[in-house]
């Protein structure tokens, strides 16, 4: 398994090296800068598009917890009643 990974890594490395060697020396910086700008623009577009998606907007909407309609301190009153009954 490790040999397959090493072989694939070498093949990929050689392919990238050969592709970069084909680019003239004077144009390499321009090509790398262009690829960086392309990557940044695609990333920015995808990020912007994902936040403008309606499903994401629904997820980001905060719903506050609604209180339950329970009698105030009902458990405390019941416990007090039980303790008072035991004392008497």
N, CA, C and O atoms as CSV, one atom per row, in Angstrom:
chain,resi,resn,atom,element,x,y,z
A,1,UNK,N,N,0.831,-1.191,0.000
A,1,UNK,CA,C,0.000,0.000,0.000
A,1,UNK,C,C,0.874,1.253,0.000
A,1,UNK,O,O,0.605,2.211,-0.725
A,2,UNK,N,N,1.934,1.231,0.833
A,2,UNK,CA,C,2.830,2.382,0.881
A,2,UNK,C,C,3.537,2.586,-0.453
A,2,UNK,O,O,3.803,3.718,-0.857
A,3,UNK,N,N,3.838,1.487,-1.130
A,3,UNK,CA,C,4.498,1.600,-2.431
A,3,UNK,C,C,3.579,2.238,-3.465
A,3,UNK,O,O,4.032,3.023,-4.298
A,4,UNK,N,N,2.304,1.911,-3.417
A,4,UNK,CA,C,1.351,2.519,-4.345
A,4,UNK,C,C,1.226,4.014,-4.085
A,4,UNK,O,O,1.144,4.811,-5.019
A,5,UNK,N,N,1.212,4.383,-2.820
A,5,UNK,CA,C,1.115,5.800,-2.473
A,5,UNK,C,C,2.361,6.540,-2.934
A,5,UNK,O,O,2.262,7.635,-3.486
A,6,UNK,N,N,3.540,5.949,-2.713
A,6,UNK,CA,C,4.791,6.576,-3.153
A,6,UNK,C,C,4.840,6.699,-4.669
A,6,UNK,O,O,5.262,7.726,-5.199
A,7,UNK,N,N,4.410,5.656,-5.366
A,7,UNK,CA,C,4.414,5.671,-6.832
A,7,UNK,C,C,3.465,6.748,-7.359
A,7,UNK,O,O,3.800,7.481,-8.290
A,8,UNK,N,N,2.290,6.834,-6.761
A,8,UNK,CA,C,1.323,7.848,-7.171
A,8,UNK,C,C,1.852,9.243,-6.862
A,8,UNK,O,O,1.681,10.165,-7.660
A,9,UNK,N,N,2.489,9.399,-5.716
A,9,UNK,CA,C,3.057,10.694,-5.345
A,9,UNK,C,C,4.148,11.112,-6.324
A,9,UNK,O,O,4.195,12.267,-6.749
A,10,UNK,N,N,5.024,10.176,-6.683
A,10,UNK,CA,C,6.084,10.483,-7.652
A,10,UNK,C,C,5.500,10.837,-9.012
A,10,UNK,O,O,5.957,11.781,-9.657
A,11,UNK,N,N,4.496,10.087,-9.450
A,11,UNK,CA,C,3.867,10.345,-10.734
A,11,UNK,C,C,3.232,11.739,-10.749
A,11,UNK,O,O,3.375,12.483,-11.719
A,12,UNK,N,N,2.545,12.076,-9.688
A,12,UNK,CA,C,1.922,13.391,-9.591
A,12,UNK,C,C,2.984,14.490,-9.549
A,12,UNK,O,O,2.841,15.527,-10.197
A,13,UNK,N,N,4.039,14.255,-8.789
A,13,UNK,CA,C,5.126,15.224,-8.689
A,13,UNK,C,C,5.795,15.435,-10.049
A,13,UNK,O,O,6.066,16.569,-10.442
A,14,UNK,N,N,6.056,14.352,-10.754
A,14,UNK,CA,C,6.675,14.460,-12.087
A,14,UNK,C,C,5.762,15.191,-13.065
A,14,UNK,O,O,6.231,16.003,-13.863
A,15,UNK,N,N,4.481,14.912,-13.010
A,15,UNK,CA,C,3.526,15.560,-13.906
A,15,UNK,C,C,3.476,17.061,-13.642
A,15,UNK,O,O,3.479,17.858,-14.580
A,16,UNK,N,N,3.430,17.443,-12.391
A,16,UNK,CA,C,3.389,18.864,-12.047
A,16,UNK,C,C,4.703,19.543,-12.445
A,16,UNK,O,O,4.694,20.655,-12.971
A,17,UNK,N,N,5.819,18.880,-12.197
A,17,UNK,CA,C,7.124,19.443,-12.553
A,17,UNK,C,C,7.233,19.647,-14.064
A,17,UNK,O,O,7.702,20.693,-14.511
A,18,UNK,N,N,6.804,18.657,-14.857
A,18,UNK,CA,C,6.870,18.786,-16.319
A,18,UNK,C,C,5.965,19.912,-16.814
A,18,UNK,O,O,6.324,20.653,-17.728
A,19,UNK,N,N,4.773,20.032,-16.192
A,19,UNK,CA,C,3.863,21.106,-16.595
A,19,UNK,C,C,4.449,22.478,-16.271
A,19,UNK,O,O,4.299,23.421,-17.048
A,20,UNK,N,N,5.114,22.587,-15.126
A,20,UNK,CA,C,5.719,23.866,-14.739
A,20,UNK,C,C,6.943,24.188,-15.585
A,20,UNK,O,O,7.221,25.358,-15.850
A,21,UNK,N,N,7.679,23.166,-16.013
A,21,UNK,CA,C,8.858,23.399,-16.844
A,21,UNK,C,C,8.475,23.916,-18.226
A,21,UNK,O,O,9.268,24.606,-18.867
A,22,UNK,N,N,7.286,23.596,-18.689
A,22,UNK,CA,C,6.829,24.078,-19.990
A,22,UNK,C,C,6.544,25.572,-19.987
A,22,UNK,O,O,6.576,26.214,-21.037
A,23,UNK,N,N,6.262,26.132,-18.807
A,23,UNK,CA,C,5.990,27.565,-18.710
A,23,UNK,C,C,7.323,28.302,-18.792
A,23,UNK,O,O,8.252,27.966,-18.057
A,24,UNK,N,N,7.438,29.295,-19.665
A,24,UNK,CA,C,8.691,30.049,-19.751
A,24,UNK,C,C,9.033,30.717,-18.416
A,24,UNK,O,O,8.143,31.075,-17.645
A,25,UNK,N,N,10.320,30.879,-18.156
A,25,UNK,CA,C,10.800,31.413,-16.878
A,25,UNK,C,C,10.199,32.786,-16.580
A,25,UNK,O,O,9.839,33.070,-15.437
A,26,UNK,N,N,10.091,33.631,-17.590
A,26,UNK,CA,C,9.597,34.998,-17.378
A,26,UNK,C,C,8.107,35.030,-17.048
A,26,UNK,O,O,7.637,35.974,-16.413
A,27,UNK,N,N,7.368,34.021,-17.467
A,27,UNK,CA,C,5.920,34.025,-17.280
A,27,UNK,C,C,5.465,33.220,-16.072
A,27,UNK,O,O,4.268,33.194,-15.784
A,28,UNK,N,N,6.362,32.566,-15.361
A,28,UNK,CA,C,5.966,31.710,-14.241
A,28,UNK,C,C,5.303,32.499,-13.120
A,28,UNK,O,O,4.291,32.068,-12.568
A,29,UNK,N,N,5.866,33.645,-12.787
A,29,UNK,CA,C,5.277,34.460,-11.712
A,29,UNK,C,C,3.877,34.923,-12.094
A,29,UNK,O,O,2.973,34.941,-11.259
A,30,UNK,N,N,3.703,35.294,-13.352
A,30,UNK,CA,C,2.391,35.745,-13.826
A,30,UNK,C,C,1.385,34.599,-13.770
A,30,UNK,O,O,0.238,34.797,-13.368
A,31,UNK,N,N,1.806,33.415,-14.168
A,31,UNK,CA,C,0.911,32.253,-14.152
A,31,UNK,C,C,0.520,31.902,-12.720
A,31,UNK,O,O,-0.651,31.649,-12.438
A,32,UNK,N,N,1.500,31.886,-11.815
A,32,UNK,CA,C,1.206,31.566,-10.416
A,32,UNK,C,C,0.294,32.625,-9.812
A,32,UNK,O,O,-0.658,32.289,-9.108
A,33,UNK,N,N,0.573,33.904,-10.079
A,33,UNK,CA,C,-0.281,34.978,-9.573
A,33,UNK,C,C,-1.694,34.860,-10.148
A,33,UNK,O,O,-2.676,35.061,-9.433
A,34,UNK,N,N,-1.797,34.535,-11.431
A,34,UNK,CA,C,-3.111,34.355,-12.062
A,34,UNK,C,C,-3.884,33.205,-11.436
A,34,UNK,O,O,-5.088,33.315,-11.203
A,35,UNK,N,N,-3.194,32.101,-11.163
A,35,UNK,CA,C,-3.856,30.958,-10.521
A,35,UNK,C,C,-4.309,31.312,-9.105
A,35,UNK,O,O,-5.381,30.892,-8.670
A,36,UNK,N,N,-3.497,32.079,-8.393
A,36,UNK,CA,C,-3.889,32.506,-7.043
A,36,UNK,C,C,-5.124,33.394,-7.083
A,36,UNK,O,O,-6.037,33.241,-6.272
A,37,UNK,N,N,-5.145,34.326,-8.035
A,37,UNK,CA,C,-6.306,35.212,-8.178
A,37,UNK,C,C,-7.540,34.410,-8.576
A,37,UNK,O,O,-8.635,34.659,-8.072
A,38,UNK,N,N,-7.366,33.452,-9.476
A,38,UNK,CA,C,-8.483,32.597,-9.880
A,38,UNK,C,C,-9.023,31.806,-8.693
A,38,UNK,O,O,-10.235,31.728,-8.497
A,39,UNK,N,N,-8.128,31.223,-7.904
A,39,UNK,CA,C,-8.549,30.464,-6.734
A,39,UNK,C,C,-9.281,31.365,-5.737
A,39,UNK,O,O,-10.326,30.981,-5.212
A,40,UNK,N,N,-8.744,32.556,-5.474
A,40,UNK,CA,C,-9.372,33.476,-4.517
A,40,UNK,C,C,-10.746,33.923,-5.009
A,40,UNK,O,O,-11.682,34.036,-4.217
A,41,UNK,N,N,-10.870,34.176,-6.298
A,41,UNK,CA,C,-12.169,34.625,-6.820
A,41,UNK,C,C,-13.206,33.495,-6.781
A,41,UNK,O,O,-14.363,33.734,-6.434
A,42,UNK,N,N,-12.809,32.278,-7.131
A,42,UNK,CA,C,-13.745,31.144,-7.075
A,42,UNK,C,C,-14.152,30.872,-5.627
A,42,UNK,O,O,-15.324,30.619,-5.347
A,43,UNK,N,N,-13.185,30.925,-4.710
A,43,UNK,CA,C,-13.492,30.725,-3.299
A,43,UNK,C,C,-14.446,31.798,-2.788
A,43,UNK,O,O,-15.406,31.488,-2.082
A,44,UNK,N,N,-14.191,33.061,-3.140
A,44,UNK,CA,C,-15.053,34.159,-2.688
A,44,UNK,C,C,-16.463,34.006,-3.250
A,44,UNK,O,O,-17.442,34.215,-2.534
A,45,UNK,N,N,-16.569,33.643,-4.524
A,45,UNK,CA,C,-17.890,33.446,-5.122
A,45,UNK,C,C,-18.646,32.319,-4.422
A,45,UNK,O,O,-19.831,32.460,-4.121
A,46,UNK,N,N,-17.974,31.213,-4.164
A,46,UNK,CA,C,-18.646,30.088,-3.518
A,46,UNK,C,C,-19.071,30.442,-2.097
A,46,UNK,O,O,-20.150,30.048,-1.656
A,47,UNK,N,N,-18.235,31.176,-1.385
A,47,UNK,CA,C,-18.581,31.597,-0.027
A,47,UNK,C,C,-19.768,32.551,-0.049
A,47,UNK,O,O,-20.692,32.410,0.752
A,48,UNK,N,N,-19.748,33.512,-0.952
A,48,UNK,CA,C,-20.851,34.474,-1.072
A,48,UNK,C,C,-22.137,33.757,-1.448
A,48,UNK,O,O,-23.196,34.036,-0.887
A,49,UNK,N,N,-22.046,32.838,-2.395
A,49,UNK,CA,C,-23.223,32.106,-2.847
A,49,UNK,C,C,-23.797,31.234,-1.727
A,49,UNK,O,O,-25.015,31.102,-1.607
A,50,UNK,N,N,-22.938,30.649,-0.921
A,50,UNK,CA,C,-23.434,29.784,0.147
A,50,UNK,C,C,-24.154,30.582,1.226
A,50,UNK,O,O,-25.126,30.093,1.801
A,51,UNK,N,N,-23.698,31.798,1.514
A,51,UNK,CA,C,-24.377,32.601,2.529
A,51,UNK,C,C,-25.644,33.259,2.002
A,51,UNK,O,O,-26.506,33.640,2.793
A,52,UNK,N,N,-25.776,33.400,0.700
A,52,UNK,CA,C,-27.003,33.948,0.128
A,52,UNK,C,C,-28.045,32.871,-0.141
A,52,UNK,O,O,-29.156,33.182,-0.570
A,53,UNK,N,N,-27.710,31.636,0.100
A,53,UNK,CA,C,-28.631,30.524,-0.096
A,53,UNK,C,C,-29.747,30.613,0.956
A,53,UNK,O,O,-29.477,30.868,2.130
A,54,UNK,N,N,-30.977,30.405,0.540
A,54,UNK,CA,C,-32.119,30.528,1.449
A,54,UNK,C,C,-32.086,29.489,2.557
A,54,UNK,O,O,-32.495,29.777,3.681
A,55,UNK,N,N,-31.610,28.298,2.266
A,55,UNK,CA,C,-31.539,27.253,3.287
A,55,UNK,C,C,-30.563,27.635,4.387
A,55,UNK,O,O,-30.802,27.358,5.563
A,56,UNK,N,N,-29.471,28.267,4.007
A,56,UNK,CA,C,-28.495,28.710,5.002
A,56,UNK,C,C,-29.087,29.845,5.834
A,56,UNK,O,O,-28.848,29.921,7.039
A,57,UNK,N,N,-29.850,30.717,5.203
A,57,UNK,CA,C,-30.490,31.804,5.939
A,57,UNK,C,C,-31.434,31.254,7.004
A,57,UNK,O,O,-31.518,31.800,8.104
A,58,UNK,N,N,-32.140,30.179,6.678
A,58,UNK,CA,C,-33.045,29.567,7.656
A,58,UNK,C,C,-32.266,28.977,8.818
A,58,UNK,O,O,-32.701,29.060,9.967
A,59,UNK,N,N,-31.121,28.384,8.526
A,59,UNK,CA,C,-30.304,27.798,9.585
A,59,UNK,C,C,-29.763,28.890,10.500
A,59,UNK,O,O,-29.689,28.711,11.716
A,60,UNK,N,N,-29.383,30.030,9.904
A,60,UNK,CA,C,-28.777,31.103,10.691
A,60,UNK,C,C,-29.806,31.906,11.498
A,60,UNK,O,O,-29.429,32.631,12.419
A,61,UNK,N,N,-31.100,31.787,11.166
A,61,UNK,CA,C,-32.126,32.476,11.950
A,61,UNK,C,C,-32.194,31.859,13.337
A,61,UNK,O,O,-32.260,30.640,13.489
A,62,UNK,N,N,-32.176,32.714,14.335
A,62,UNK,CA,C,-32.173,32.248,15.718
A,62,UNK,C,C,-33.603,32.236,16.237
A,62,UNK,O,O,-34.309,33.242,16.170
A,63,UNK,N,N,-34.013,31.106,16.745
A,63,UNK,CA,C,-35.315,31.011,17.399
A,63,UNK,C,C,-35.075,30.987,18.897
A,63,UNK,O,O,-34.352,30.136,19.417
A,64,UNK,N,N,-35.689,31.927,19.570
A,64,UNK,CA,C,-35.492,32.002,21.012
A,64,UNK,C,C,-36.337,30.935,21.710
A,64,UNK,O,O,-37.400,30.553,21.220
A,65,UNK,N,N,-35.868,30.477,22.817
A,65,UNK,CA,C,-36.576,29.454,23.580
A,65,UNK,C,C,-37.802,30.088,24.207
A,65,UNK,O,O,-37.721,31.129,24.857
A,66,UNK,N,N,-38.929,29.447,24.001
A,66,UNK,CA,C,-40.177,29.959,24.559
A,66,UNK,C,C,-40.406,29.309,25.922
A,66,UNK,O,O,-40.250,28.096,26.063
A,67,UNK,N,N,-40.767,30.093,26.906
A,67,UNK,CA,C,-40.987,29.497,28.234
A,67,UNK,C,C,-42.229,28.607,28.232
A,67,UNK,O,O,-43.193,28.855,27.507
A,68,UNK,N,N,-42.183,27.598,29.036
A,68,UNK,CA,C,-43.323,26.694,29.164
A,68,UNK,C,C,-44.358,27.313,30.091
A,68,UNK,O,O,-44.018,28.093,30.981
A,69,UNK,N,N,-45.606,26.967,29.881
A,69,UNK,CA,C,-46.685,27.472,30.729
A,69,UNK,C,C,-46.839,26.561,31.939
A,69,UNK,O,O,-47.808,25.808,32.037
A,70,UNK,N,N,-45.899,26.628,32.844
A,70,UNK,CA,C,-45.960,25.844,34.066
A,70,UNK,C,C,-46.205,26.772,35.243
A,70,UNK,O,O,-45.798,27.934,35.216
A,71,UNK,N,N,-46.862,26.271,36.266
A,71,UNK,CA,C,-47.026,27.107,37.461
A,71,UNK,C,C,-45.659,27.428,38.051
A,71,UNK,O,O,-44.763,26.583,38.085
A,72,UNK,N,N,-45.522,28.629,38.501
A,72,UNK,CA,C,-44.239,29.083,39.024
A,72,UNK,C,C,-43.880,28.311,40.289
A,72,UNK,O,O,-44.700,28.198,41.200
A,73,UNK,N,N,-42.688,27.792,40.351
A,73,UNK,CA,C,-42.156,27.099,41.525
A,73,UNK,C,C,-43.049,25.948,41.993
A,73,UNK,O,O,-43.163,25.713,43.196
A,74,UNK,N,N,-43.665,25.249,41.094
A,74,UNK,CA,C,-44.573,24.178,41.492
A,74,UNK,C,C,-43.830,23.055,42.228
A,74,UNK,O,O,-44.341,22.527,43.215
A,75,UNK,N,N,-42.656,22.693,41.769
A,75,UNK,CA,C,-41.897,21.627,42.406
A,75,UNK,C,C,-41.452,22.053,43.808
A,75,UNK,O,O,-41.500,21.260,44.748
A,76,UNK,N,N,-41.028,23.282,43.936
A,76,UNK,CA,C,-40.571,23.767,45.242
A,76,UNK,C,C,-41.730,23.753,46.240
A,76,UNK,O,O,-41.552,23.350,47.389
A,77,UNK,N,N,-42.901,24.186,45.812
A,77,UNK,CA,C,-44.073,24.190,46.706
A,77,UNK,C,C,-44.452,22.766,47.115
A,77,UNK,O,O,-44.784,22.522,48.275
A,78,UNK,N,N,-44.406,21.849,46.194
A,78,UNK,CA,C,-44.739,20.465,46.522
A,78,UNK,C,C,-43.747,19.889,47.525
A,78,UNK,O,O,-44.133,19.200,48.469
A,79,UNK,N,N,-42.465,20.179,47.310
A,79,UNK,CA,C,-41.454,19.689,48.254
A,79,UNK,C,C,-41.637,20.321,49.642
A,79,UNK,O,O,-41.478,19.641,50.656
A,80,UNK,N,N,-41.962,21.591,49.687
A,80,UNK,CA,C,-42.202,22.247,50.979
A,80,UNK,C,C,-43.392,21.619,51.684
A,80,UNK,O,O,-43.363,21.387,52.892
A,81,UNK,N,N,-44.443,21.346,50.912
A,81,UNK,CA,C,-45.626,20.707,51.507
A,81,UNK,C,C,-45.281,19.328,52.061
A,81,UNK,O,O,-45.748,18.961,53.139
A,82,UNK,N,N,-44.478,18.571,51.345
A,82,UNK,CA,C,-44.099,17.234,51.798
A,82,UNK,C,C,-43.275,17.330,53.071
A,82,UNK,O,O,-43.507,16.573,54.014
A,83,UNK,N,N,-42.318,18.246,53.115
A,83,UNK,CA,C,-41.472,18.414,54.307
A,83,UNK,C,C,-42.281,18.888,55.512
A,83,UNK,O,O,-42.042,18.449,56.637
A,84,UNK,N,N,-43.242,19.787,55.274
A,84,UNK,CA,C,-44.067,20.280,56.372
A,84,UNK,C,C,-44.980,19.168,56.911
A,84,UNK,O,O,-45.221,19.093,58.115
A,85,UNK,N,N,-45.479,18.320,56.030
A,85,UNK,CA,C,-46.332,17.214,56.465
A,85,UNK,C,C,-45.532,16.204,57.292
A,85,UNK,O,O,-46.047,15.638,58.256
A,86,UNK,N,N,-44.279,15.983,56.913
A,86,UNK,CA,C,-43.450,15.039,57.635
A,86,UNK,C,C,-43.097,15.556,59.027
A,86,UNK,O,O,-42.987,14.764,59.963
A,87,UNK,N,N,-42.918,16.858,59.180
A,87,UNK,CA,C,-42.557,17.444,60.463
A,87,UNK,C,C,-43.740,17.399,61.432
A,87,UNK,O,O,-43.541,17.284,62.641
A,88,UNK,N,N,-44.939,17.486,60.927
A,88,UNK,CA,C,-46.122,17.541,61.811
A,88,UNK,C,C,-46.565,16.194,62.184
A,88,UNK,O,O,-47.541,16.046,62.919
